[in-house]
């Protein structure tokens, strides 16, 4: 029988890649999207299937993780074999400005899904998108046993959600796993996240449309990987016989300044001429160094990143130059071909 998957946050970076991945495996995929007066489905438009098309495998449903009734209705009617919970207010800096909303969506949204699963009695498997931000200033490298030290409303909300997953797993027997994902980027990363902000700015600068880019803390270190690889591990977690929590990352960290140097250097620009510091992009509390110890994932999931830091940078710069109507150096496109990525990682 065809497996059914429900993805919250299907229109996001990870949701769109995961939808592609599951469709390629023959799944019937259902996605939860928020109703808006403007279209917000750009990342999955290429997956669209006409409702009148026989045998279609992709279905979208209007709803929101703040609406417990709609969540319950969808779980009862779809009866998914797997649920991937990716929806969140996921911007760390913004979470300081809207902490209550962040808690309602990022923390309680997870609880609503878990409670709907418990009450339904449907034997579905649940994936929770946890975050490396939960570790805060805990000493690096961080693994599944590292104590959490959250340093933002977003991180606090994710810690709450993470522990609710553990409670429903151990208290009610729900098959619920958490992927503690370290930063993962791609051409589909939102434009307000620092990596994509940088690569989009480079394209605009080269096109003569933008004189400078304004950033915050350039010394923060992050473990950056390639998003399409990370969504495959989400699926692998739900194929195990028993639920568990897994740290996923590359095991190396780089400063924001390192990303600037690599990205601007790739197109022969001096980043110092274009980057300006704006205090509005500084967080009230900073997280200085996140580095993954993904030993458990390597052992149980066969996890090993294929795309390195410099390759990731080139992929993203190539994409944004193409999108701006410019001719990119093309090394990022070569990486995708050499690594045999079979789904649409560009566009």
N, C-alpha and C positions, 0 to 999 in steps of 0.2 A: 504494500500500500504506500501511496505517496505521503511523505511526512509533511506536516504543516508547521510553519514557524510564524510567530508574531514578533515583530520588531517595533519597540517604541523608539522614537527618534530616528525613523528610517530616512528622513530627509537630511540628516546630518552627515558629516564626513564618514564616520564609522558605519552608520546605518546604511548608507548607499553602497559602500563596498561589501558589507555583509549580505545585503540583498542580492547583489551580483553573484557573490560566492555561493549562496544557497540555491539560487535559481539554476546555476550551472550544475549543481548536484541533484537537480530534479525536484527540489522542494516546492511546495505551494507556499508562497510568502505573503503574509499579511502585514501591512504597515500602519502604524498609528500616526496621523498627522493632525496638526492644529488647523482649524478653519481660519482663514484670513481673507481679506478683501483683495489681496495681491497674491500671485502665485509664489509659493515657497518650495517648489519641488524641483528646482534646477538640477540638483545632484542625481535625481532618479528619473528625469524626463526621458533619458535614452532607454529606460527599462519599461516605459509605458506600454500597456497592452489595451487595445480597444475592448470595452466591456462586452461588445457583441462578438468578440473573437472566440471561437470555440477552443476549449482546452487551455485557456489562459491561466497563468500561474502566479501573477502578481495582483494583489488586491490592496487598496488603500481605504482606510476607515477614518472618519473624522472623530477626534477625541482628544483628551488631554489627561495627563497623569494626575491632575488635580481633581478629576471627576471619577470618584469611586464607582458610581453607578454604571457609567459607560465602560469602564475597565471590566467590571464583572460581567456585563452583557457580552462584551467581545469574547471573553474567555469561555463563557458558557456556550456561545454560538459557534465559535471557530473550533473550539476544543484543540488547541495547538499542542503538538508534541514537544515543542521547545519555545520558550519565551526569552528574547534577548532585550534586556532593559537598558537602553542607551540614552533615553531622554533625560535631560537635566538642564538647569541653568548652569552652564559649565565654564563661564568666564570668571577666573579667579578675581581679577581686579574689580569687575563689576559687582561681585558678590559683597564687597564692602559697602557698596552704595544701596543694594537692595537685599539685605540679609534675611528679612522675613520671607520674601518671595523665594529666595534661594533655598531656604529651609523647607518651605511648603512643596516645592517641586523636586528638589534634589534629594531631600531626606524622606519626606512623607509620601512622595510619589512611589518610592520603593515599597513602603509599608502597604500602600493601597493594593499594589500588584500582588504582593505576598499573601495578603489577607484574602484577596479574591481567589487566589489559587487554593488556599486552605479551605475556604468555604465551598468551593466548587467540587472538591474531591477528584478533580481531573488529574491523572498522573502525568503532569507536564514537567519538563525540566526547565529550570530558571537560571539565567545568567545575569549577574549584576556587574555593571561597569563601575568598579571601584577605581580609585585614583592614587597615584604616587604622592599627590599633594597631602594625603592623610599623614604622611611621615613627617612633614614639616622640617624641623631642624634636628631630627634624629640622626645620629652619626651614619655616614655612608660607609659601605654600601648597605642598602636596605633590602630585607627579605620578608617572608611571611611572618616571621617571629619578631620583627622589629617593632617596638612600642610606637604607637601613633602619637605625634605631637602637632596637631593641626594648627595652622597659622592663618586661617582665613575662614569666613563664614562658609565658603564653598567646601573647604576641607572638613570643617566640622560637620556639615551636612552629609558628606560622603562617609565619614566615620560612623555616624548614626545609621546610615543605610547599610553599611558593611556589617555592623553588629546585628542589625535586624535580620539580615540574611543568615547569619550564624544561629540566631535564636530560632528562626523558623525551620532551619535545617535540623538542629539538635532537639528542638522542642516538639515539632510537629511532623518531622520526617519528610519535609519538602526537599526534593532534589534541587538544591540551590547552591550555585557556585559563584565565586567572585573572582574576577580578573583584575588584579591591582596593576593597571596599565601605567607605565611611565610614558612620557610625552611621545606622541606619535603623530607625524605630520604627512602631508601630501598636497598635491595641487588642489584638493578639495577642502583644505583647511580653511576655516572662516577667516575673513580678511582682517579681523580685529586681534587675532592671535599673532604673537610677535614674529614667528617665522614667516607666515604668509604676508604679514604687514611689510616685512623686509623685501621679500621677493616681488611683491606687487609694486613697491616703491621703486625698485631698480628698473622695472619695465617702464614705469611712468617717467622716471628721470631720463632714461635713454630716449624716450619718445618726446622729450622736451615739455612734458605736462606737469612736472613736479620738481621744485628746486631742492627740497630737503625732506628728511623723514625725522619725526620726533619720537623718541623712545624714553624709557625709564632706566631701570637698573641694568647695566651692561655686564656686570660681573656675576650675576646669578648663573649657576651651572645646572644644566638639565641633561637627562639621558634621552636623546632624540632618536626615534626609529621611524620606519616607513609604515604608514597606517594599513595598507592592504595586507601586510604580513600579520598584523596584530589581530585582524578580524578572523583569520583562519584559526588562531589559537582559541578564540571564543567558542567556535564550533567544536574544536577538539575537547574542550573542557566538558561539554555536554555529551560527548560520546563515551566518557569514562563510565565504569560501573558504579562508582561512588563519587558524590560531590566533594569538592575541595576548593581551596583558595590558592591562587597562583600569582606570583609576581612575574610580569612580562616587561622586559627591557633589554637593552643591548649590552649593558655592563660597562659602558663608557660615558663620560659626561663632558660637556663643552659649555663654555660661557656664551652668553648672548653675543658678546664681542667676537667670539670665534665664528659664530654663524655669520655675522656681518663681514668679517674678513674673507671667509670662504665664498660668500655670495657675491660681494662686490668684486673680489679678486677674479672670480670666474669670468666676469665681463670687462676686466681690466679697468676698474674704477677704484679710486682711493676712498674708502668708506668715511674717513675722517672729514672729507670735504662736504659730505652730505648729511651726516647724522648730528642731530641736536638733541639735548636732554631737556625734557619737560617734566617737571615735578608732578604733574597731574597723573602721570603714568607710573609713579612709584606707589607701592603698596604700604599701608600702615604697618604691616608686619611682613617681612621678607622671608623667603625660603632660599637658602644659599646654595645647597648642593644635594641633588637627587641622583643617585646611581643605583641601578637595579642589580640585585643578586638573584638571578633567575635560575638557580641550580635545580630547584624542584621542577620547574617547567621543562628544563632540558631533559631531566630524568624521566618524567612521566608523560610529557607531551611531545618530546623530540624537538623542542624549541631551539632554533638557532637562527638569528637574524641574517638575512641575505644581502640587504642593502645597507651600506655604511654611511657614515655622517656626510662625507663629501659627495657621495653619490646622491644622497637625498637632496642636498642643497642644489645640485645641478639639475635634478629632475624638476624641482619646483621653479627654479629660475627659467629653465627652458619653457615650461608651461606658461608662465606669466608673460614672457616675451612673445610667445606665439599668440596669446590672447590679446596682446596690445598691437598685433599686426607687425611685429618685428621678427627678424631672422635670428634665432638663438644659436649659440655655439653648437648645440646638438649632442653634447656628451651625455646629458641626462636621458635623452631618448635612446641612445645606444645602450645605456645601463638597463633600461626596461626590456629591451630586446634580448640582451645577453643573459638576463636573469630569468627569461622565459615567463614573464607575467602574462597570464592568459585572459585577464579581464581588464576592463577599461580603466587604467590608472591615470590616464590623461583625458581631460575634458569632462 
